[in-house]
């Protein structure tokens, strides 16, 4: 058994919902075996409040999360990733930066809860479903 902590980067276009949920969930569930990060190709600059609410409801950390560009993780001095997952279809099809160390990459498509319109209960349900999938 190894004592290595694996770095995981979750990518999405806006980095405001799905990738944020995944980052927080894996950081808690990974229990020191994984260190999760998130970023976006076109970050919105703020985390969706419903994502934070869902994390709090489920008992996951919601502080310190931010919407940021994936360029942060392609820059010199950035943590070297072991795994990179795209969680939205549009980010999966984009030309990604060259990642240091050539990490394993995969696509894990999860529907975007942030695009759901209608009643608040419908929006909350969409965020709960995304968190369950992740």
CNS distance restraints for C-alpha pairs under 8 A (distance, minus, plus):
assign (resid   3 and name CA) (resid  33 and name CA) 7.61 0.50 0.50
assign (resid   4 and name CA) (resid  33 and name CA) 6.89 0.50 0.50
assign (resid   5 and name CA) (resid  32 and name CA) 6.38 0.50 0.50
assign (resid   5 and name CA) (resid  33 and name CA) 4.66 0.50 0.50
assign (resid   5 and name CA) (resid  34 and name CA) 5.18 0.50 0.50
assign (resid   5 and name CA) (resid  35 and name CA) 6.65 0.50 0.50
assign (resid   6 and name CA) (resid  33 and name CA) 6.21 0.50 0.50
assign (resid   6 and name CA) (resid  34 and name CA) 4.66 0.50 0.50
assign (resid   6 and name CA) (resid  35 and name CA) 6.09 0.50 0.50
assign (resid   6 and name CA) (resid  81 and name CA) 7.41 0.50 0.50
assign (resid   6 and name CA) (resid  82 and name CA) 5.84 0.50 0.50
assign (resid   6 and name CA) (resid  83 and name CA) 7.71 0.50 0.50
assign (resid   7 and name CA) (resid  34 and name CA) 5.81 0.50 0.50
assign (resid   7 and name CA) (resid  35 and name CA) 4.85 0.50 0.50
assign (resid   7 and name CA) (resid  36 and name CA) 5.91 0.50 0.50
assign (resid   7 and name CA) (resid  37 and name CA) 7.66 0.50 0.50
assign (resid   7 and name CA) (resid  79 and name CA) 7.47 0.50 0.50
assign (resid   7 and name CA) (resid  80 and name CA) 6.93 0.50 0.50
assign (resid   7 and name CA) (resid  81 and name CA) 4.83 0.50 0.50
assign (resid   7 and name CA) (resid  82 and name CA) 5.24 0.50 0.50
assign (resid   7 and name CA) (resid  83 and name CA) 6.53 0.50 0.50
assign (resid   8 and name CA) (resid  34 and name CA) 6.88 0.50 0.50
assign (resid   8 and name CA) (resid  35 and name CA) 6.13 0.50 0.50
assign (resid   8 and name CA) (resid  36 and name CA) 4.73 0.50 0.50
assign (resid   8 and name CA) (resid  37 and name CA) 6.14 0.50 0.50
assign (resid   8 and name CA) (resid  81 and name CA) 5.77 0.50 0.50
assign (resid   8 and name CA) (resid  82 and name CA) 6.01 0.50 0.50
assign (resid   8 and name CA) (resid  83 and name CA) 4.78 0.50 0.50
assign (resid   8 and name CA) (resid  84 and name CA) 5.69 0.50 0.50
assign (resid   8 and name CA) (resid  85 and name CA) 7.65 0.50 0.50
assign (resid   9 and name CA) (resid  23 and name CA) 7.75 0.50 0.50
assign (resid   9 and name CA) (resid  36 and name CA) 5.88 0.50 0.50
assign (resid   9 and name CA) (resid  37 and name CA) 4.78 0.50 0.50
assign (resid   9 and name CA) (resid  38 and name CA) 5.33 0.50 0.50
assign (resid   9 and name CA) (resid  39 and name CA) 7.36 0.50 0.50
assign (resid   9 and name CA) (resid  81 and name CA) 6.69 0.50 0.50
assign (resid   9 and name CA) (resid  83 and name CA) 6.38 0.50 0.50
assign (resid   9 and name CA) (resid  84 and name CA) 4.71 0.50 0.50
assign (resid   9 and name CA) (resid  85 and name CA) 6.29 0.50 0.50
assign (resid  10 and name CA) (resid  19 and name CA) 5.20 0.50 0.50
assign (resid  10 and name CA) (resid  20 and name CA) 7.91 0.50 0.50
assign (resid  10 and name CA) (resid  22 and name CA) 6.83 0.50 0.50
assign (resid  10 and name CA) (resid  23 and name CA) 6.73 0.50 0.50
assign (resid  10 and name CA) (resid  36 and name CA) 7.48 0.50 0.50
assign (resid  10 and name CA) (resid  37 and name CA) 6.22 0.50 0.50
assign (resid  10 and name CA) (resid  38 and name CA) 4.62 0.50 0.50
assign (resid  10 and name CA) (resid  39 and name CA) 6.51 0.50 0.50
assign (resid  10 and name CA) (resid  84 and name CA) 5.93 0.50 0.50
assign (resid  10 and name CA) (resid  85 and name CA) 4.93 0.50 0.50
assign (resid  10 and name CA) (resid  86 and name CA) 5.79 0.50 0.50
assign (resid  10 and name CA) (resid  87 and name CA) 6.76 0.50 0.50
assign (resid  11 and name CA) (resid  15 and name CA) 6.96 0.50 0.50
assign (resid  11 and name CA) (resid  19 and name CA) 5.83 0.50 0.50
assign (resid  11 and name CA) (resid  38 and name CA) 5.80 0.50 0.50
assign (resid  11 and name CA) (resid  39 and name CA) 5.20 0.50 0.50
assign (resid  11 and name CA) (resid  40 and name CA) 5.42 0.50 0.50
assign (resid  11 and name CA) (resid  41 and name CA) 7.61 0.50 0.50
assign (resid  11 and name CA) (resid  70 and name CA) 7.45 0.50 0.50
assign (resid  11 and name CA) (resid  84 and name CA) 7.33 0.50 0.50
assign (resid  11 and name CA) (resid  85 and name CA) 6.09 0.50 0.50
assign (resid  11 and name CA) (resid  86 and name CA) 4.58 0.50 0.50
assign (resid  11 and name CA) (resid  87 and name CA) 6.13 0.50 0.50
assign (resid  11 and name CA) (resid  88 and name CA) 7.65 0.50 0.50
assign (resid  11 and name CA) (resid  91 and name CA) 6.88 0.50 0.50
assign (resid  12 and name CA) (resid  18 and name CA) 7.24 0.50 0.50
assign (resid  12 and name CA) (resid  19 and name CA) 5.90 0.50 0.50
assign (resid  12 and name CA) (resid  39 and name CA) 6.61 0.50 0.50
assign (resid  12 and name CA) (resid  40 and name CA) 4.85 0.50 0.50
assign (resid  12 and name CA) (resid  41 and name CA) 6.72 0.50 0.50
assign (resid  12 and name CA) (resid  86 and name CA) 5.89 0.50 0.50
assign (resid  12 and name CA) (resid  87 and name CA) 5.74 0.50 0.50
assign (resid  12 and name CA) (resid  88 and name CA) 5.42 0.50 0.50
assign (resid  12 and name CA) (resid  90 and name CA) 7.66 0.50 0.50
assign (resid  12 and name CA) (resid  91 and name CA) 5.30 0.50 0.50
assign (resid  12 and name CA) (resid  92 and name CA) 7.96 0.50 0.50
assign (resid  13 and name CA) (resid  40 and name CA) 4.64 0.50 0.50
assign (resid  13 and name CA) (resid  41 and name CA) 4.84 0.50 0.50
assign (resid  13 and name CA) (resid  42 and name CA) 5.28 0.50 0.50
assign (resid  13 and name CA) (resid  43 and name CA) 6.36 0.50 0.50
assign (resid  13 and name CA) (resid  88 and name CA) 7.19 0.50 0.50
assign (resid  13 and name CA) (resid  90 and name CA) 6.72 0.50 0.50
assign (resid  13 and name CA) (resid  91 and name CA) 5.25 0.50 0.50
assign (resid  14 and name CA) (resid  39 and name CA) 7.91 0.50 0.50
assign (resid  14 and name CA) (resid  40 and name CA) 5.20 0.50 0.50
assign (resid  14 and name CA) (resid  41 and name CA) 6.76 0.50 0.50
assign (resid  14 and name CA) (resid  42 and name CA) 5.29 0.50 0.50
assign (resid  14 and name CA) (resid  43 and name CA) 4.13 0.50 0.50
assign (resid  14 and name CA) (resid  44 and name CA) 5.01 0.50 0.50
assign (resid  14 and name CA) (resid  67 and name CA) 7.40 0.50 0.50
assign (resid  15 and name CA) (resid  19 and name CA) 5.70 0.50 0.50
assign (resid  15 and name CA) (resid  20 and name CA) 6.38 0.50 0.50
assign (resid  15 and name CA) (resid  38 and name CA) 6.82 0.50 0.50
assign (resid  15 and name CA) (resid  39 and name CA) 5.29 0.50 0.50
assign (resid  15 and name CA) (resid  40 and name CA) 4.59 0.50 0.50
assign (resid  15 and name CA) (resid  41 and name CA) 7.90 0.50 0.50
assign (resid  15 and name CA) (resid  42 and name CA) 7.71 0.50 0.50
assign (resid  15 and name CA) (resid  43 and name CA) 5.28 0.50 0.50
assign (resid  15 and name CA) (resid  44 and name CA) 6.63 0.50 0.50
assign (resid  15 and name CA) (resid  47 and name CA) 7.32 0.50 0.50
assign (resid  15 and name CA) (resid  67 and name CA) 5.12 0.50 0.50
assign (resid  15 and name CA) (resid  68 and name CA) 6.69 0.50 0.50
assign (resid  15 and name CA) (resid  69 and name CA) 7.99 0.50 0.50
assign (resid  16 and name CA) (resid  20 and name CA) 6.06 0.50 0.50
assign (resid  16 and name CA) (resid  43 and name CA) 7.24 0.50 0.50
assign (resid  16 and name CA) (resid  44 and name CA) 6.44 0.50 0.50
assign (resid  16 and name CA) (resid  45 and name CA) 7.70 0.50 0.50
assign (resid  16 and name CA) (resid  46 and name CA) 6.23 0.50 0.50
assign (resid  16 and name CA) (resid  47 and name CA) 4.31 0.50 0.50
assign (resid  16 and name CA) (resid  48 and name CA) 5.23 0.50 0.50
assign (resid  16 and name CA) (resid  51 and name CA) 7.70 0.50 0.50
assign (resid  16 and name CA) (resid  66 and name CA) 7.76 0.50 0.50
assign (resid  16 and name CA) (resid  67 and name CA) 5.70 0.50 0.50
assign (resid  17 and name CA) (resid  21 and name CA) 6.10 0.50 0.50
assign (resid  17 and name CA) (resid  47 and name CA) 6.58 0.50 0.50
assign (resid  17 and name CA) (resid  48 and name CA) 5.81 0.50 0.50
assign (resid  17 and name CA) (resid  51 and name CA) 5.48 0.50 0.50
assign (resid  17 and name CA) (resid 112 and name CA) 7.62 0.50 0.50
assign (resid  17 and name CA) (resid 113 and name CA) 7.32 0.50 0.50
assign (resid  17 and name CA) (resid 114 and name CA) 6.73 0.50 0.50
assign (resid  18 and name CA) (resid  22 and name CA) 6.19 0.50 0.50
assign (resid  18 and name CA) (resid  51 and name CA) 7.86 0.50 0.50
assign (resid  18 and name CA) (resid  87 and name CA) 6.76 0.50 0.50
assign (resid  18 and name CA) (resid  88 and name CA) 7.92 0.50 0.50
assign (resid  18 and name CA) (resid 110 and name CA) 7.41 0.50 0.50
assign (resid  18 and name CA) (resid 112 and name CA) 6.88 0.50 0.50
assign (resid  18 and name CA) (resid 113 and name CA) 7.68 0.50 0.50
assign (resid  18 and name CA) (resid 130 and name CA) 6.88 0.50 0.50
assign (resid  18 and name CA) (resid 131 and name CA) 7.64 0.50 0.50
assign (resid  19 and name CA) (resid  23 and name CA) 6.10 0.50 0.50
assign (resid  19 and name CA) (resid  38 and name CA) 5.50 0.50 0.50
assign (resid  19 and name CA) (resid  39 and name CA) 7.05 0.50 0.50
assign (resid  19 and name CA) (resid  87 and name CA) 6.58 0.50 0.50
assign (resid  20 and name CA) (resid  24 and name CA) 6.39 0.50 0.50
assign (resid  20 and name CA) (resid  38 and name CA) 6.04 0.50 0.50
assign (resid  20 and name CA) (resid  47 and name CA) 7.51 0.50 0.50
assign (resid  20 and name CA) (resid  51 and name CA) 7.42 0.50 0.50
assign (resid  20 and name CA) (resid  65 and name CA) 7.03 0.50 0.50
assign (resid  20 and name CA) (resid  66 and name CA) 7.82 0.50 0.50
assign (resid  20 and name CA) (resid  67 and name CA) 7.87 0.50 0.50
assign (resid  21 and name CA) (resid  25 and name CA) 6.09 0.50 0.50
assign (resid  21 and name CA) (resid  51 and name CA) 6.52 0.50 0.50
assign (resid  21 and name CA) (resid  55 and name CA) 6.91 0.50 0.50
assign (resid  21 and name CA) (resid 131 and name CA) 6.28 0.50 0.50
assign (resid  21 and name CA) (resid 134 and name CA) 7.53 0.50 0.50
assign (resid  22 and name CA) (resid  26 and name CA) 5.98 0.50 0.50
assign (resid  22 and name CA) (resid  36 and name CA) 7.90 0.50 0.50
assign (resid  22 and name CA) (resid  38 and name CA) 7.84 0.50 0.50
assign (resid  22 and name CA) (resid 131 and name CA) 7.50 0.50 0.50
assign (resid  22 and name CA) (resid 134 and name CA) 5.94 0.50 0.50
assign (resid  23 and name CA) (resid  27 and name CA) 6.12 0.50 0.50
assign (resid  23 and name CA) (resid  36 and name CA) 4.97 0.50 0.50
assign (resid  23 and name CA) (resid  37 and name CA) 5.30 0.50 0.50
assign (resid  23 and name CA) (resid  38 and name CA) 5.83 0.50 0.50
assign (resid  24 and name CA) (resid  28 and name CA) 6.45 0.50 0.50
assign (resid  24 and name CA) (resid  36 and name CA) 7.33 0.50 0.50
assign (resid  24 and name CA) (resid  55 and name CA) 7.61 0.50 0.50
assign (resid  24 and name CA) (resid  60 and name CA) 6.33 0.50 0.50
assign (resid  24 and name CA) (resid  61 and name CA) 6.05 0.50 0.50
assign (resid  24 and name CA) (resid  62 and name CA) 7.06 0.50 0.50
assign (resid  25 and name CA) (resid  29 and name CA) 5.98 0.50 0.50
assign (resid  25 and name CA) (resid  55 and name CA) 7.94 0.50 0.50
assign (resid  25 and name CA) (resid  60 and name CA) 6.26 0.50 0.50
assign (resid  25 and name CA) (resid  61 and name CA) 7.98 0.50 0.50
assign (resid  25 and name CA) (resid 134 and name CA) 7.74 0.50 0.50
assign (resid  26 and name CA) (resid  30 and name CA) 5.13 0.50 0.50
assign (resid  26 and name CA) (resid  34 and name CA) 7.03 0.50 0.50
assign (resid  26 and name CA) (resid  35 and name CA) 7.44 0.50 0.50
assign (resid  26 and name CA) (resid  36 and name CA) 6.09 0.50 0.50
assign (resid  27 and name CA) (resid  31 and name CA) 6.60 0.50 0.50
assign (resid  27 and name CA) (resid  32 and name CA) 7.50 0.50 0.50
assign (resid  27 and name CA) (resid  34 and name CA) 6.50 0.50 0.50
assign (resid  27 and name CA) (resid  35 and name CA) 5.68 0.50 0.50
assign (resid  27 and name CA) (resid  36 and name CA) 5.48 0.50 0.50
assign (resid  28 and name CA) (resid  60 and name CA) 6.78 0.50 0.50
assign (resid  28 and name CA) (resid  61 and name CA) 7.65 0.50 0.50
assign (resid  30 and name CA) (resid  34 and name CA) 4.90 0.50 0.50
assign (resid  30 and name CA) (resid  35 and name CA) 7.29 0.50 0.50
assign (resid  38 and name CA) (resid  67 and name CA) 7.82 0.50 0.50
assign (resid  38 and name CA) (resid  68 and name CA) 7.71 0.50 0.50
assign (resid  38 and name CA) (resid  70 and name CA) 7.89 0.50 0.50
assign (resid  39 and name CA) (resid  43 and name CA) 7.17 0.50 0.50
assign (resid  39 and name CA) (resid  67 and name CA) 6.43 0.50 0.50
assign (resid  39 and name CA) (resid  68 and name CA) 5.15 0.50 0.50
assign (resid  39 and name CA) (resid  69 and name CA) 5.30 0.50 0.50
assign (resid  39 and name CA) (resid  70 and name CA) 4.80 0.50 0.50
assign (resid  40 and name CA) (resid  67 and name CA) 7.27 0.50 0.50
assign (resid  40 and name CA) (resid  68 and name CA) 6.13 0.50 0.50
assign (resid  40 and name CA) (resid  69 and name CA) 4.96 0.50 0.50
assign (resid  40 and name CA) (resid  70 and name CA) 5.21 0.50 0.50
assign (resid  40 and name CA) (resid  91 and name CA) 7.85 0.50 0.50
assign (resid  41 and name CA) (resid  69 and name CA) 5.79 0.50 0.50
assign (resid  41 and name CA) (resid  70 and name CA) 5.78 0.50 0.50
assign (resid  41 and name CA) (resid  71 and name CA) 8.00 0.50 0.50
assign (resid  41 and name CA) (resid  91 and name CA) 6.90 0.50 0.50
assign (resid  42 and name CA) (resid  69 and name CA) 6.55 0.50 0.50
assign (resid  43 and name CA) (resid  67 and name CA) 5.71 0.50 0.50
assign (resid  43 and name CA) (resid  68 and name CA) 5.45 0.50 0.50
assign (resid  43 and name CA) (resid  69 and name CA) 5.62 0.50 0.50
assign (resid  44 and name CA) (resid  67 and name CA) 6.32 0.50 0.50
assign (resid  44 and name CA) (resid  68 and name CA) 7.78 0.50 0.50
assign (resid  45 and name CA) (resid  66 and name CA) 7.33 0.50 0.50
assign (resid  45 and name CA) (resid  67 and name CA) 4.86 0.50 0.50
assign (resid  45 and name CA) (resid  68 and name CA) 6.32 0.50 0.50
assign (resid  46 and name CA) (resid  66 and name CA) 6.28 0.50 0.50
assign (resid  46 and name CA) (resid  67 and name CA) 5.19 0.50 0.50
assign (resid  47 and name CA) (resid  51 and name CA) 7.18 0.50 0.50
assign (resid  47 and name CA) (resid  52 and name CA) 7.42 0.50 0.50
assign (resid  47 and name CA) (resid  65 and name CA) 7.32 0.50 0.50
assign (resid  47 and name CA) (resid  66 and name CA) 6.01 0.50 0.50
assign (resid  47 and name CA) (resid  67 and name CA) 5.76 0.50 0.50
assign (resid  48 and name CA) (resid  52 and name CA) 6.79 0.50 0.50
assign (resid  48 and name CA) (resid 114 and name CA) 7.57 0.50 0.50
assign (resid  49 and name CA) (resid  53 and name CA) 6.16 0.50 0.50
assign (resid  50 and name CA) (resid  54 and name CA) 6.07 0.50 0.50
assign (resid  50 and name CA) (resid 123 and name CA) 7.96 0.50 0.50
assign (resid  50 and name CA) (resid 124 and name CA) 6.81 0.50 0.50
assign (resid  50 and name CA) (resid 127 and name CA) 6.93 0.50 0.50
assign (resid  51 and name CA) (resid  55 and name CA) 6.26 0.50 0.50
assign (resid  51 and name CA) (resid 127 and name CA) 6.46 0.50 0.50
assign (resid  52 and name CA) (resid  56 and name CA) 6.23 0.50 0.50
assign (resid  52 and name CA) (resid  62 and name CA) 5.52 0.50 0.50
assign (resid  53 and name CA) (resid  57 and name CA) 6.12 0.50 0.50
assign (resid  54 and name CA) (resid  58 and name CA) 6.24 0.50 0.50
assign (resid  54 and name CA) (resid 124 and name CA) 7.62 0.50 0.50
assign (resid  54 and name CA) (resid 127 and name CA) 6.59 0.50 0.50
assign (resid  54 and name CA) (resid 128 and name CA) 6.37 0.50 0.50
assign (resid  54 and name CA) (resid 131 and name CA) 7.67 0.50 0.50
assign (resid  55 and name CA) (resid  59 and name CA) 6.12 0.50 0.50
assign (resid  55 and name CA) (resid  60 and name CA) 4.89 0.50 0.50
assign (resid  55 and name CA) (resid  61 and name CA) 6.54 0.50 0.50
assign (resid  55 and name CA) (resid  62 and name CA) 6.07 0.50 0.50
assign (resid  56 and name CA) (resid  60 and name CA) 5.64 0.50 0.50
assign (resid  56 and name CA) (resid  61 and name CA) 6.68 0.50 0.50
assign (resid  56 and name CA) (resid  62 and name CA) 6.33 0.50 0.50
assign (resid  68 and name CA) (resid  72 and name CA) 7.43 0.50 0.50
assign (resid  70 and name CA) (resid  74 and name CA) 6.80 0.50 0.50
assign (resid  70 and name CA) (resid  97 and name CA) 7.91 0.50 0.50
assign (resid  71 and name CA) (resid  75 and name CA) 6.23 0.50 0.50
assign (resid  71 and name CA) (resid  97 and name CA) 7.26 0.50 0.50
assign (resid  72 and name CA) (resid  78 and name CA) 6.94 0.50 0.50
assign (resid  73 and name CA) (resid  78 and name CA) 5.15 0.50 0.50
assign (resid  73 and name CA) (resid  79 and name CA) 6.79 0.50 0.50
assign (resid  73 and name CA) (resid  80 and name CA) 8.00 0.50 0.50
assign (resid  73 and name CA) (resid  99 and name CA) 7.94 0.50 0.50
assign (resid  74 and name CA) (resid  78 and name CA) 6.58 0.50 0.50
assign (resid  74 and name CA) (resid  97 and name CA) 6.38 0.50 0.50
assign (resid  74 and name CA) (resid  98 and name CA) 6.86 0.50 0.50
assign (resid  74 and name CA) (resid  99 and name CA) 5.86 0.50 0.50
assign (resid  74 and name CA) (resid 100 and name CA) 7.03 0.50 0.50
assign (resid  80 and name CA) (resid  99 and name CA) 7.97 0.50 0.50
assign (resid  80 and name CA) (resid 100 and name CA) 6.08 0.50 0.50
assign (resid  80 and name CA) (resid 101 and name CA) 6.63 0.50 0.50
assign (resid  81 and name CA) (resid  99 and name CA) 7.67 0.50 0.50
assign (resid  81 and name CA) (resid 100 and name CA) 7.36 0.50 0.50
assign (resid  81 and name CA) (resid 101 and name CA) 7.29 0.50 0.50
assign (resid  81 and name CA) (resid 103 and name CA) 5.83 0.50 0.50
assign (resid  82 and name CA) (resid 101 and name CA) 7.83 0.50 0.50
assign (resid  82 and name CA) (resid 102 and name CA) 7.94 0.50 0.50
assign (resid  82 and name CA) (resid 103 and name CA) 4.68 0.50 0.50
assign (resid  82 and name CA) (resid 104 and name CA) 6.25 0.50 0.50
assign (resid  83 and name CA) (resid 103 and name CA) 5.21 0.50 0.50
assign (resid  83 and name CA) (resid 104 and name CA) 4.82 0.50 0.50
assign (resid  83 and name CA) (resid 105 and name CA) 5.73 0.50 0.50
assign (resid  84 and name CA) (resid 103 and name CA) 6.67 0.50 0.50
assign (resid  84 and name CA) (resid 104 and name CA) 6.29 0.50 0.50
assign (resid  84 and name CA) (resid 105 and name CA) 4.69 0.50 0.50
assign (resid  84 and name CA) (resid 106 and name CA) 6.51 0.50 0.50
assign (resid  85 and name CA) (resid 105 and name CA) 5.75 0.50 0.50
assign (resid  85 and name CA) (resid 106 and name CA) 5.01 0.50 0.50
assign (resid  85 and name CA) (resid 107 and name CA) 5.43 0.50 0.50
assign (resid  85 and name CA) (resid 108 and name CA) 6.45 0.50 0.50
assign (resid  86 and name CA) (resid  91 and name CA) 6.23 0.50 0.50
assign (resid  86 and name CA) (resid  92 and name CA) 5.51 0.50 0.50
assign (resid  86 and name CA) (resid 106 and name CA) 6.56 0.50 0.50
assign (resid  86 and name CA) (resid 107 and name CA) 4.81 0.50 0.50
assign (resid  86 and name CA) (resid 108 and name CA) 5.96 0.50 0.50
assign (resid  86 and name CA) (resid 109 and name CA) 7.22 0.50 0.50
assign (resid  87 and name CA) (resid  91 and name CA) 7.54 0.50 0.50
assign (resid  87 and name CA) (resid  92 and name CA) 7.54 0.50 0.50
assign (resid  87 and name CA) (resid 107 and name CA) 6.16 0.50 0.50
assign (resid  87 and name CA) (resid 108 and name CA) 4.85 0.50 0.50
assign (resid  87 and name CA) (resid 109 and name CA) 4.79 0.50 0.50
assign (resid  87 and name CA) (resid 110 and name CA) 5.68 0.50 0.50
assign (resid  88 and name CA) (resid  92 and name CA) 6.39 0.50 0.50
assign (resid  88 and name CA) (resid 107 and name CA) 7.80 0.50 0.50
assign (resid  88 and name CA) (resid 108 and name CA) 7.19 0.50 0.50
assign (resid  88 and name CA) (resid 109 and name CA) 5.07 0.50 0.50
assign (resid  88 and name CA) (resid 110 and name CA) 5.98 0.50 0.50
assign (resid  88 and name CA) (resid 111 and name CA) 7.13 0.50 0.50
assign (resid  88 and name CA) (resid 112 and name CA) 7.33 0.50 0.50
assign (resid  89 and name CA) (resid  93 and name CA) 6.58 0.50 0.50
assign (resid  89 and name CA) (resid 107 and name CA) 7.93 0.50 0.50
assign (resid  89 and name CA) (resid 109 and name CA) 5.94 0.50 0.50
assign (resid  90 and name CA) (resid  94 and name CA) 6.64 0.50 0.50
assign (resid  92 and name CA) (resid 107 and name CA) 6.36 0.50 0.50
assign (resid  98 and name CA) (resid 102 and name CA) 7.81 0.50 0.50
assign (resid  99 and name CA) (resid 103 and name CA) 6.95 0.50 0.50
assign (resid 110 and name CA) (resid 130 and name CA) 6.53 0.50 0.50
assign (resid 110 and name CA) (resid 133 and name CA) 7.26 0.50 0.50
assign (resid 110 and name CA) (resid 134 and name CA) 7.86 0.50 0.50
assign (resid 111 and name CA) (resid 130 and name CA) 6.88 0.50 0.50
assign (resid 112 and name CA) (resid 116 and name CA) 7.61 0.50 0.50
assign (resid 112 and name CA) (resid 126 and name CA) 8.00 0.50 0.50
assign (resid 112 and name CA) (resid 130 and name CA) 7.55 0.50 0.50
assign (resid 113 and name CA) (resid 123 and name CA) 6.80 0.50 0.50
assign (resid 113 and name CA) (resid 126 and name CA) 4.85 0.50 0.50
assign (resid 113 and name CA) (resid 127 and name CA) 5.19 0.50 0.50
assign (resid 113 and name CA) (resid 130 and name CA) 6.66 0.50 0.50
assign (resid 114 and name CA) (resid 123 and name CA) 7.50 0.50 0.50
assign (resid 114 and name CA) (resid 126 and name CA) 7.96 0.50 0.50
assign (resid 114 and name CA) (resid 127 and name CA) 7.66 0.50 0.50
assign (resid 116 and name CA) (resid 122 and name CA) 7.28 0.50 0.50
assign (resid 116 and name CA) (resid 123 and name CA) 5.70 0.50 0.50
assign (resid 116 and name CA) (resid 126 and name CA) 6.99 0.50 0.50
assign (resid 117 and name CA) (resid 122 and name CA) 7.36 0.50 0.50
assign (resid 117 and name CA) (resid 123 and name CA) 6.54 0.50 0.50
assign (resid 118 and name CA) (resid 122 and name CA) 6.31 0.50 0.50
assign (resid 118 and name CA) (resid 123 and name CA) 7.08 0.50 0.50
assign (resid 119 and name CA) (resid 123 and name CA) 6.61 0.50 0.50
assign (resid 120 and name CA) (resid 124 and name CA) 6.10 0.50 0.50
assign (resid 121 and name CA) (resid 125 and name CA) 6.01 0.50 0.50
assign (resid 122 and name CA) (resid 126 and name CA) 6.29 0.50 0.50
assign (resid 123 and name CA) (resid 127 and name CA) 6.48 0.50 0.50
assign (resid 124 and name CA) (resid 128 and name CA) 6.18 0.50 0.50
assign (resid 125 and name CA) (resid 129 and name CA) 6.13 0.50 0.50
assign (resid 126 and name CA) (resid 130 and name CA) 6.23 0.50 0.50
assign (resid 127 and name CA) (resid 131 and name CA) 6.17 0.50 0.50
assign (resid 128 and name CA) (resid 132 and name CA) 6.20 0.50 0.50
assign (resid 129 and name CA) (resid 133 and name CA) 6.28 0.50 0.50
assign (resid 130 and name CA) (resid 134 and name CA) 6.26 0.50 0.50
